[in-house]
């Protein structure tokens, strides 16, 4: 397994590095990366940035905002947070199988006397409180699985920088972000340093042989910085999905929150945009384009089935999505 440890804490560089590795690592070769960001909100691929972040707090505290490749919800990164990425052959895991990737992390924490668990769709928890969120992106026979781990993060920033919709709490009976999240060190018998935690993860995932990190070449860096400049540093990528529509509908499914923004005319869909913290394959714009002009009637379910909507929204059926769109 190729091992990379990013020396940069620039979130735009690190997301570009991750995409570069995903596209360049051969399908039959696996990769593991550790990385950290300075104060940053990382939003899911399908989210509306304006609705997910507290912009005034972000501006006042000079917090970066960047969109990632994968679905799921918004997360906050700071110096007390460690991020990890796996890139593997899709044949090795089923789509959106999160457990296989989090077990090594749970095992590494046991060495420090911390009892963690995998809960819900994509969370790792300690005593029922979330300390890690995970997400996946699948493309061309490869799976990118990544997550953030709050070792010693500032929970005030976590709660104040992010907005949380009431719909997300329907089944969780929670009142705030801060009440349902924790850090590893809050539940550890003694404070764990970042270096200690990194070494434990590397030993668990890479084995006792201390693998030397892959050193990025100048050619690598040139390509990564181009992706950084042309994609991850742009307003269009990070904020550009937001637009004004006459109808907004929203529902919390077991597979994630889905918000529909739509214009309709003469009983047919005009423009439509999907937002949310769901996971999916492909580009959601393909589904949106396929729905333009579709009638808002009982045949919409069949239309969604023909468009393979569940490919774009994993775990959400065509019937469920049709019901949401039609209202």
N, C-alpha and C positions, 0 to 999 in steps of 0.2 A: 504494500500500500504506500503510495506517494504521500509524504507529509509536508505540509507548508505551514509556516507560522508567519503571519504578516507582521512586519515591523512598523507598519503605518497605523495610525489611529484616525485617519481621514475616512469618514464613512463612504464618501463618493468613490474613493480609490478602492476600498475593500469590497464594495458591491461590484465594482467593475472587475476586480481580481477574481471574485467568485464566478462571475459570468464567463470570463476568459477561460478559467480552468474547466468549467462545465463544457464549454464548446471545444476545447482543445485536447482534453484528456481522452485517450482512446477508450472506446466502449469496454474493452476487456481489461482495463486498468482502473483500479479504485484509488480514491484520493481522500485525505482527511486534512482539514485546515482548522487552525485556531486563530482567532483575531479579536481585536477590541476596537471600539470606537470612542471618540470623545462624545460629549453630550449630544445625543441624536434620537430622533423619533424615526423608526423604520416602519413604514406602512405597508400593508399587504397589497398585492398586485391589483385587486379589484376594488380597493377602498377609495372613497372620496376624501381626499386629504383635509379639505376644509371642515368636514363633519367629524373628523377623528382627532384633531389637534386643537389645543387652546392657543390660538395664534398670538394673542397678546402676551401670554406667558413665554411662548417660544421666542418671540422677538426680544422681550425684555431680558431673557436669560441666554440669548445667543445660541439657541439649540438648533442644530441642523435637522432638516427633514428630507428623507430620501425614500423612494419607493423600491421595493425588492421585486424579484422575479416571481416569487411564490405567492399564493393566496394566504388566507388567515388574517389575523388582526394586527393592530398597531402595537408596537413594543417600544420601550425606552431603553437606550444604551447609555452607560456612563463608565467611568474607570473601574467601578466595582462589578462590572458585568463582563462575562466571557462568552464569546460566540464561537460556535463550532459548525463545521460543514462537512458532510459526507457526500462524495460523488461516486456512484456505483452503477454497475450494469443493472438495468431494469429487470433482467431475468432472475436476479438474485432475490428480489423482493416483490411482493404484490403492490399494486398502486395504493399509495397512502397507508402503507403499513408503517406506523410510527414506532411501534414498540421495539422492533429489532434494533433501532438506532439509539433508543434511550436506555436500554438495559445496561450497556457498558458504563454509562454515566451514573446510574443508580448503584451499580456495583463499586465504582470508584469511590462514591460517597460513603459506602459502608466502611471503608478503611479509616475514615475519620469519625466513625461512630454516628453517622447521620443516616437515618432511615427515611428514604424517599420512595415515592410511588408514582406510577403512571396512571393518570386519571383523565376521564373525558375523551375528547377528540385528540388532543395534542398537548396536554399539560403534564409537567412533573410537579409533584406537590410534597410538602412536608407538613404533617398534621393537618391535612386538608387545605393548606394554603399554597397557592401557586408560586413557584420560584423559577420556572422555565416554561417558555412557550416554544413550540416546534412547528415547522411548515415544510412542505415539499413542492417540488416542481419536476414534472416529467416531460421529457422531450427526446425524440430520436433514439429511443432505446436506452436512455440513461435517466437516473433519478438523482436529483439534488435534494438532500435533506439537510436542513439547518435549524439551529435553535439558539436562543439566548439563555444564559444561566446567570441569575442574580446571586452572586457570591456575597457581595457587600454593597449593593446599590443603595442610592438615596431614594427611599420610598416616597418622600415628600415630592420630589421631582416626578417620580413615576405617576403619582395620582394627579398632580397639578398640571402636568404637560398634556395629558390625554383626556379627551372627552369619552364618556361611556354612555351609550344609549340605554334607556330604561328597558328596551325590549330584550337586551342581553341578560337581564337579571330575572326574567320571568320564572325560569326553572332553577335559579341559583340562590334565591332568597338572600341576596347580598345588597348592601346599601352603598358601598363605595369601592373604588379600586383598592384603597389602602387596607380595607378590612379583609380582602380576599387574597392578598399577595404577601410574600415574605422573602427573606434572603436566607441563603444557606447558613451564614454565620449566626443568624438569629436563632437557629435551631441546633447549632453545633455545640459539642461539649467544650470546645475551645476555639479561638479565632483561627481560621484557615487563611493563609496568605495566598495571593494569586499564583505565585510561582509553585507553591506546594500543590495547589489544585491542578494546575497545568501538568505537572509531572505525573500526578496520579492518573489523570485522563490519558496521557500518552502511554503510560505503562499498561493500562487496562486495554486500550484500543490497538496500540502498535506492538504490544508484547514487551518482554524484558530487554530485547535488543534495542538499544537506544538509536533509533533511526535518525540520521542527520536530515534536517529539513532541506527540501529542495530550494535551491537558490535561484531566484528569478534572474534571467539574463537581461541584457539591455534590449534585446529584441522583444522579450516578454513585456518588459516595462513600457516600451513604446506602444505596443498594442493595447495594454491595459489602460494607459493614460488617454489613449484615443477614445476608448469606450467610456471612460470617466468623463471626458470633456464633452463628447457628443451625445451622451445619454444621461448619466446619473447626476450631472451638474445642471441639467436643463430644467427649466420651469415646466416645460411641456410634459416631461416624463413624471415629474414629482407631483405636480398639481393639475395637469392639463385635462384629466378626465371629467372635471366638474363642468356642469352646464345647467342652464335653467330650463325646466320642463313644467308643463301645466299639471301633470298628475304624478304623485309620489305614493307608492305603496310599499309596505314593509312587512316581513314576517320572519320570526325566529324558528328555523327548522332544527332538528337534531344535528344536521350536517352543517349548520351555520346560519348566520343572519344574511338575508337577501333584501336589498332595497331596489325597487324599480322606479326609474324616472322616465316618464313617457309623455309624448304628445300623440293625440289620436284625432282622426278626421273621418267623418262618415262611417263610423264603426270599424275603422281599420287603424292599425298601428302606423304612426308616422316615424318619428325618431324615438329610439328607446335605448336606455343605458342601464346596465346592471352594476350595482355596488354591493360590497359585503365582505364578510370574513370567511366565506366558503373556500373550499379547495377545488381545483379543476385542472383539466388538461387543455392544451391548445390556447388560442387567443379568443377571449370573450367577444371581441369585436366581430368575429365570424358569426356567432350566434345572433348578435344584435343586427347585423346586416341581413341575415336570413329572415328575420322577423318583420322587417319593414314591409308594409303593405298587407300583412296578415290580418284576417278578420278577427275581431274580438268576439268570437262565438264559440259554440261547443266543439268546433273543429280545430280549435287552437291546440288542444292536447295532441292530436294527430300531427299537426304541423311541427310541434316541438319534438315529437318522437322521430319524425323524418329528419329533423336537424340534429338529432342525437344530443339533445340538451343536457342529458346526464353526463356526457363526456366533458362538457364545459363546467358543470356544477356537480361534482361528485357527491352522491348520496341524496340528491334531490330529484324526485321523479318528474316526468313531463306533466303528469296530472297535478302535482303540487305546484309546479311553477305556473301552469295554466291558470289555476285557481287564483294565485296571487296576482298575476297580470290582469285578469279579467275583473278582479275586485269583488 
